[in-house]
Amino acid sequence: MMRKNRLVLYFATFQRHLTEYGTQDYFSNYANTELTVSYYNGLTITFSNCSQRVFLESSFSDTKTITAGVPQGSVLGPLLFLIYVNDIADNLHSITRLFADDSSIAESSTNINNIEIKINNDLQSILDWSKQWLVNFNPAKTEAMFFSNMRRINRPILYFDNVQLNYVEHHKHLGLTFSHNGSWHEHISNIIKSASKVLGSMRYLKYKLKRDSLNQIYISYMRPILEYAGIVWDGCTINEKSSLEKLQYEAARVVTGLTRSVSIENLLNEIGWVSLSDKKKNPKINYSL
C-alpha cells in the first residue's frame, strides 16, 4: 500500500446450496451465460424428472423425485455452481475475487468517503443479484476488514441488506488468516497449533509404527500444514519462521529416533528432508521469473 492508502476487504460466503434451488429457477440463470442452446437444453433435460433412492445392504428405499437443484455429490454440481454465480461480478466496480462459494471485494484509496461509497454501491448490487437469483449469503461468514498504517482513523461505514457490517481484526480466507495490521502472527499461530496436533499423534505412535510409516504421516498430514501458501506469508518475522522450523526438526527426531545431541544438518541428512526455508527458495525464484 502507499503511505496513506487505506484498504477495505469484504468477505462473504454463499449460504444456499444448489440442492435448494427449484429446477426451473436454478436453470433460468444459465440462459444468461454463454452456454449454447444445445448445452442448455441438455442440462434441463438431464436434471428434469430425476429421482433417487437409498441402497443399504440388500434393501432399497422408496424412490423420491428430485424437485430442486442437482443430486448431492454429482460430478457436475461444482461446475454448475461456478457457472451459476459467475455473473455476480459483472456490475461490480471494486476488485472482486471468487473461489468456489467464497467471495471477496476490495477497494483501496486515500479517501475514506470514496471507499465507503464505492463498496456500499457494490454491496447493494450484490444484494440485488442475490434476490434475483435466490442466493443467500452466510451472515456468520460475512465480515469486513480495514487495513491502514495509521493508528487512529475513521473506518468506512458499510451496510449489507440494511445491516451494518462489523469490522474484524483477523479473518481466515481460503486457509490464510489475514490480520488488520498486515502481520502474519495470527496465521503462524494457527499453523503451529494445527501442526502440533499432528506431531503429538506422531509421538504417540513413535514406538508402534515403523520409520517409513511415521515419515509418511509427516509428508501427508504435517508438511502440508507447514508449507501451505508459504510464498504468501513468507514475510513473517524471523522468530516465527524459526518456530516452524523447530516443529519440522522435532518431527524429524520422532521419525529417526535421533536425540537433540545430533546437529540439525546431520538430522536432515539422515532423514532426507530440507529445511522449510530452503524449500521455499525455488518456488519464490520461479514465481518472480
N, C-alpha and C positions, 0 to 999 in steps of 0.2 A: 504494500500500500504506500501511497505517497505520504508525505509528512503529516498532512492534516486531513487525509481522507478517512471517511468512516464507511464501514461495510456492514450491511444487514443481510443475514441469511434467514430464509423462511423454510422450514422443513415440514412436510406433510406426508401422510401415508394413506393410500386408498383403503377404506374400511369394507366396502361392499364387494363381495366376490362374484365371479362370473356365474356361479351356481345360483345366485339370487335373481338374476335378470330374467324377465319373461322372454321367451324365444323371439317374439315379434319385436319387442323393444330392443333386445340385445342386438339383433342383426340389422336393425334400421340404421345404426350408425355406420355400418360398413358401406352403405350406399354412398357415403361422402368420401370414401377413400379411393385410392387408385386401383382397387381391385377390378378386374374385368367383369363383365356381366356373367360370363360362364363360371368364373370362380365364385362370384357372389351367389348365383343360383345353386351352385354345387354345395356351398356351405348351408344354405337354407334347407336344401333337400336332405343333406346328411344329418342335420340336427333337429329336423322336424319329425314328429311322431316317433321319437325314440323311447325306449323302455329299458328297464334294468331289473335284475333280481340278485339276491344274495345266495351263494352256494357255500354250504358248510358240510364237510364230510360227504355224506351221500344224500343230503337234503337240500331242497331248493325252497326259497321263499316265494311268495306270490309276486307276480310281475306288476311293476308300477310304471306308469307313464312319466317321463321326464318332461315337465312343463316349463322349466326355467333353465337358461344358460346351457352349459355343456357338461358332460359327465365328469365327475370328480376324478382327477388323475389322468385325464385324457392327454394324449401327446400334443394335440392341437391347442389345448387350453391356454398355456402360457403365451403362445404365439398370437392367438386370437385376442388375448387381453392386451398385449402390446399394441396391436393394430387398433383396438377399440379406443385406447386412451391417447393414442399418438397425436391427435389433433388438439390436445389441451393447450399446447404451447403456441398455437398458430396466432393468437391475438395478444400474446404477452410481450411486453417491451423490456422486462428485466432479463437477466441471464437465467435461463431455465435449464435444468438438468433432470432427466427422467431415468430411473433404473428400476425395472420391474414395477412393484407397487409403491416405491419410494419416489418422492419428487421434492425438488428444492428450487427456489428462486433467490437471486441475489442482486443487490444493487449497491454501487459504491459511488460516493460523491463527497465533496467538501461542504455541501449544503444539506442540512438535515431535512429541511422542508421539501427539497426535491426528492429525497429518498422516500419520505412519507407519502407524498402524492403519487409517485410512480408505483410503489409497491401496493398501496391501497387500491389503485386502479386495477392492477393485475389481480389482486385478491378478489375483487368484485367480478372480474372476467372469469376467474376460476370457479367462483360460486355460481355464476350464471351457467357455465358449461356443465357443472355437476348436477344442477337441477334439470337441465335439458336432457342429459343422458343418464339420469338416475344413478349417479355415483355419489357415494358418501365418503367423507374423509374421517379418519380416526382422530377424535379430539385429544386423546391421550398422547398421540404422537405428532400433534401439530404445535410446533414451537418456533420461536424466533430468537436469533442470537445477534448481538450487536458487537462489532469489532471496532476498536478505536485505540490509538496510542495516547489519547488524552484521558486524564483521570476523572475529571468532572465535566459531564456534558449531558444534555438532554437527549433522550432516545426518541426516535420516531414513534408516534402512536399509531398502531396498526390494528385493523379490525377485519375479522372474517365472520360473515354471517351475523353481524351486529354484536359480536363478542370481541372484546379487546384481547389481543394476544399477550401472553406473558413472555417475558424475556428470561432465558436461562443462561447460566454460566458455562454449562457443559451440555453437549448433545452428541449422542452416538449415531452416526450415519454411515451405513454400509460398512460397519465394523470398525470405523475410526471414531474416536472420541475427540471432538473439537472443543476448544476452550475459548472463552471470550477474549482472553489476553494473548492468544496466539501461541501459548506454550503447549507442550505435549506431556506435561506432568501427569495429568489425569489419565491419559491414554496409556502411558507407560505403566502406571499403577495397575490398570486393568489387565495389561499383558502379564505382569508379574503374578497377579492373583490367579489368573487362568492357568498359566504355565506351572505355577507352584502346585496346583491340584494334580496335574499330570505327574509331576516329579514325585509327589507324595505316593501316588499309586505305584510308581516305578520302585521306590524304596521298599514298599510293602512286598512287591513281587521279586525283589532282588535275589532272594535265596530259593525262589520257587521256579524261576524261569531261566532258560539258558541265555547266554550273552546275545545271540542273534535275535532272540525274541524281544529282549529289552531294547536292543538297538532299533528294531522295527517299531516298537511303541514310541520311541523318541521321534523317529522320522515321520511317523504317521500322525501323531497326536500333539507332540510338544513343539517340534520345529516349525510347523505351520503357524502356530500362535506367535512365536518369536519373530518370524520373518514376514508376516502378512503386511503388505503395503509399506514395507520398510523404507522404500525410497521416498515416501511421503513424509514420514515422521523422523527421518534421519537427522533433522535439525534439532533434535532434543539435546539435553545437556550431556556433558562427558560422564557425569556421575550416573545418569540414567542409563546410558549405554553400557557402562561398567556393570550395573546391576543385572542387565540382561545377559551379559557375557558370563557372569558368575553362575547364573542359572544353567547355562549350557555346560559350563565346566563341571558343575555338580552332577548333572545328568551323565556326563562322560565318566565320572568316577563311579556312579552307580552301575553303569553298563560294564566297565572294565574291571571294577573291583580294586582299582589303584587308590592309594591313600593321598592325602594332601601334601605329603613329602615329595611327591613326584611333580616336576615342573610342568607348567601349562603346555609348553612346547612338546615335551615328551608325551604328555597326556593326549594331546590332539593327534600326534603322530601315531600313537598306539591304536587309537580308535578310527583314524582316517577322516576326521572332521576338520573343517576350517573354522576359524573364528567368525562370529556374526559380522564383524566389521569388514573382514577380508571378503566375505561372500557378497557383500553389498557393492563392492568396488566395481565389478564388471557390469552389473545392471545399470549403475549410475553412469558409467562411461558410455555404454550403448545408448542410454536414454538421451544423454547430452549430444551425441552424434546425430 
